[in-house]
Amino acid sequence: MSNPRDEGTGEDGSAPDSRRPAVIGLVVILALVVGAYFLVGALQRNSDLEDCLLSGRRNCGPIDTPAR
C-alpha cells in the first residue's frame, strides 16, 4: 500500500525539484540590476556637475522652468 507522503518523491526517495529558489534568485538579480542602473545615472549626473564646477563655471546647477 502506498503512503500519501511518498507520492511527491522521486524514484530515489528525494523530493521533486522546486523552482522557488531559482525564482527568488532571479528577483534578487533583477533588483540588483535596476538598483545599479539608477546608481549609475545618479553618479553620471554628479560627475557632470563636478566637471562643470571644476572648469571654473558658476552656473552649473539645473534651472527649473515652469511648463507652459
PyMOL CGO cylinders between C-alpha atoms (Angstrom):
from pymol import cmd
from pymol.cgo import CYLINDER

trace = [
    CYLINDER, 0.00, 0.00, 0.00, 1.26, 3.44, -0.87, 0.3, 1, 1, 1, 1, 1, 1,
    CYLINDER, 1.26, 3.44, -0.87, 1.93, 6.12, 1.72, 0.3, 1, 1, 1, 1, 1, 1,
    CYLINDER, 1.93, 6.12, 1.72, 0.35, 9.51, 0.72, 0.3, 1, 1, 1, 1, 1, 1,
    CYLINDER, 0.35, 9.51, 0.72, 3.52, 11.34, 1.73, 0.3, 1, 1, 1, 1, 1, 1,
    CYLINDER, 3.52, 11.34, 1.73, 5.56, 9.34, -0.80, 0.3, 1, 1, 1, 1, 1, 1,
    CYLINDER, 5.56, 9.34, -0.80, 3.54, 10.43, -3.85, 0.3, 1, 1, 1, 1, 1, 1,
    CYLINDER, 3.54, 10.43, -3.85, 5.64, 13.57, -4.50, 0.3, 1, 1, 1, 1, 1, 1,
    CYLINDER, 5.64, 13.57, -4.50, 9.00, 11.88, -4.15, 0.3, 1, 1, 1, 1, 1, 1,
    CYLINDER, 9.00, 11.88, -4.15, 11.20, 10.65, -6.99, 0.3, 1, 1, 1, 1, 1, 1,
    CYLINDER, 11.20, 10.65, -6.99, 12.45, 7.12, -7.54, 0.3, 1, 1, 1, 1, 1, 1,
    CYLINDER, 12.45, 7.12, -7.54, 15.39, 7.58, -5.19, 0.3, 1, 1, 1, 1, 1, 1,
    CYLINDER, 15.39, 7.58, -5.19, 13.22, 9.00, -2.39, 0.3, 1, 1, 1, 1, 1, 1,
    CYLINDER, 13.22, 9.00, -2.39, 14.26, 12.64, -2.87, 0.3, 1, 1, 1, 1, 1, 1,
    CYLINDER, 14.26, 12.64, -2.87, 11.78, 15.49, -3.10, 0.3, 1, 1, 1, 1, 1, 1,
    CYLINDER, 11.78, 15.49, -3.10, 10.95, 16.86, -6.57, 0.3, 1, 1, 1, 1, 1, 1,
    CYLINDER, 10.95, 16.86, -6.57, 12.89, 19.89, -7.75, 0.3, 1, 1, 1, 1, 1, 1,
    CYLINDER, 12.89, 19.89, -7.75, 11.40, 23.21, -6.74, 0.3, 1, 1, 1, 1, 1, 1,
    CYLINDER, 11.40, 23.21, -6.74, 11.68, 26.35, -8.82, 0.3, 1, 1, 1, 1, 1, 1,
    CYLINDER, 11.68, 26.35, -8.82, 11.21, 28.65, -5.83, 0.3, 1, 1, 1, 1, 1, 1,
    CYLINDER, 11.21, 28.65, -5.83, 14.96, 29.21, -5.18, 0.3, 1, 1, 1, 1, 1, 1,
    CYLINDER, 14.96, 29.21, -5.18, 15.52, 29.96, -8.86, 0.3, 1, 1, 1, 1, 1, 1,
    CYLINDER, 15.52, 29.96, -8.86, 12.69, 32.49, -8.93, 0.3, 1, 1, 1, 1, 1, 1,
    CYLINDER, 12.69, 32.49, -8.93, 13.94, 34.15, -5.74, 0.3, 1, 1, 1, 1, 1, 1,
    CYLINDER, 13.94, 34.15, -5.74, 17.44, 34.33, -7.22, 0.3, 1, 1, 1, 1, 1, 1,
    CYLINDER, 17.44, 34.33, -7.22, 16.09, 35.87, -10.41, 0.3, 1, 1, 1, 1, 1, 1,
    CYLINDER, 16.09, 35.87, -10.41, 14.17, 38.51, -8.44, 0.3, 1, 1, 1, 1, 1, 1,
    CYLINDER, 14.17, 38.51, -8.44, 17.29, 39.37, -6.42, 0.3, 1, 1, 1, 1, 1, 1,
    CYLINDER, 17.29, 39.37, -6.42, 19.38, 39.70, -9.59, 0.3, 1, 1, 1, 1, 1, 1,
    CYLINDER, 19.38, 39.70, -9.59, 16.75, 41.90, -11.25, 0.3, 1, 1, 1, 1, 1, 1,
    CYLINDER, 16.75, 41.90, -11.25, 16.60, 44.14, -8.16, 0.3, 1, 1, 1, 1, 1, 1,
    CYLINDER, 16.60, 44.14, -8.16, 20.40, 44.50, -8.22, 0.3, 1, 1, 1, 1, 1, 1,
    CYLINDER, 20.40, 44.50, -8.22, 20.39, 45.37, -11.93, 0.3, 1, 1, 1, 1, 1, 1,
    CYLINDER, 20.39, 45.37, -11.93, 17.66, 48.01, -11.51, 0.3, 1, 1, 1, 1, 1, 1,
    CYLINDER, 17.66, 48.01, -11.51, 19.43, 49.49, -8.47, 0.3, 1, 1, 1, 1, 1, 1,
    CYLINDER, 19.43, 49.49, -8.47, 22.73, 49.60, -10.36, 0.3, 1, 1, 1, 1, 1, 1,
    CYLINDER, 22.73, 49.60, -10.36, 21.05, 51.35, -13.28, 0.3, 1, 1, 1, 1, 1, 1,
    CYLINDER, 21.05, 51.35, -13.28, 19.72, 54.15, -11.06, 0.3, 1, 1, 1, 1, 1, 1,
    CYLINDER, 19.72, 54.15, -11.06, 23.04, 54.38, -9.20, 0.3, 1, 1, 1, 1, 1, 1,
    CYLINDER, 23.04, 54.38, -9.20, 24.99, 54.78, -12.45, 0.3, 1, 1, 1, 1, 1, 1,
    CYLINDER, 24.99, 54.78, -12.45, 22.57, 57.51, -13.58, 0.3, 1, 1, 1, 1, 1, 1,
    CYLINDER, 22.57, 57.51, -13.58, 22.98, 59.42, -10.30, 0.3, 1, 1, 1, 1, 1, 1,
    CYLINDER, 22.98, 59.42, -10.30, 26.76, 59.09, -10.45, 0.3, 1, 1, 1, 1, 1, 1,
    CYLINDER, 26.76, 59.09, -10.45, 26.76, 60.35, -14.05, 0.3, 1, 1, 1, 1, 1, 1,
    CYLINDER, 26.76, 60.35, -14.05, 24.73, 63.45, -13.11, 0.3, 1, 1, 1, 1, 1, 1,
    CYLINDER, 24.73, 63.45, -13.11, 27.05, 64.11, -10.17, 0.3, 1, 1, 1, 1, 1, 1,
    CYLINDER, 27.05, 64.11, -10.17, 30.11, 63.69, -12.40, 0.3, 1, 1, 1, 1, 1, 1,
    CYLINDER, 30.11, 63.69, -12.40, 28.73, 66.16, -14.95, 0.3, 1, 1, 1, 1, 1, 1,
    CYLINDER, 28.73, 66.16, -14.95, 28.09, 68.72, -12.20, 0.3, 1, 1, 1, 1, 1, 1,
    CYLINDER, 28.09, 68.72, -12.20, 31.59, 68.27, -10.77, 0.3, 1, 1, 1, 1, 1, 1,
    CYLINDER, 31.59, 68.27, -10.77, 33.15, 68.60, -14.23, 0.3, 1, 1, 1, 1, 1, 1,
    CYLINDER, 33.15, 68.60, -14.23, 31.29, 71.87, -14.70, 0.3, 1, 1, 1, 1, 1, 1,
    CYLINDER, 31.29, 71.87, -14.70, 32.33, 73.23, -11.31, 0.3, 1, 1, 1, 1, 1, 1,
    CYLINDER, 32.33, 73.23, -11.31, 35.97, 72.17, -11.74, 0.3, 1, 1, 1, 1, 1, 1,
    CYLINDER, 35.97, 72.17, -11.74, 36.14, 74.00, -15.07, 0.3, 1, 1, 1, 1, 1, 1,
    CYLINDER, 36.14, 74.00, -15.07, 35.52, 77.25, -13.17, 0.3, 1, 1, 1, 1, 1, 1,
    CYLINDER, 35.52, 77.25, -13.17, 31.91, 77.89, -14.13, 0.3, 1, 1, 1, 1, 1, 1,
    CYLINDER, 31.91, 77.89, -14.13, 29.40, 79.12, -11.58, 0.3, 1, 1, 1, 1, 1, 1,
    CYLINDER, 29.40, 79.12, -11.58, 26.04, 78.39, -13.23, 0.3, 1, 1, 1, 1, 1, 1,
    CYLINDER, 26.04, 78.39, -13.23, 26.24, 74.59, -13.26, 0.3, 1, 1, 1, 1, 1, 1,
    CYLINDER, 26.24, 74.59, -13.26, 23.05, 73.74, -11.40, 0.3, 1, 1, 1, 1, 1, 1,
    CYLINDER, 23.05, 73.74, -11.40, 19.95, 72.76, -13.37, 0.3, 1, 1, 1, 1, 1, 1,
    CYLINDER, 19.95, 72.76, -13.37, 17.38, 75.52, -13.74, 0.3, 1, 1, 1, 1, 1, 1,
    CYLINDER, 17.38, 75.52, -13.74, 13.76, 74.53, -13.24, 0.3, 1, 1, 1, 1, 1, 1,
    CYLINDER, 13.76, 74.53, -13.24, 11.43, 76.41, -15.54, 0.3, 1, 1, 1, 1, 1, 1,
    CYLINDER, 11.43, 76.41, -15.54, 7.65, 76.23, -15.37, 0.3, 1, 1, 1, 1, 1, 1,
    CYLINDER, 7.65, 76.23, -15.37, 5.98, 74.37, -18.24, 0.3, 1, 1, 1, 1, 1, 1,
    CYLINDER, 5.98, 74.37, -18.24, 3.71, 76.44, -20.45, 0.3, 1, 1, 1, 1, 1, 1,
]
cmd.load_cgo(trace, "trace")
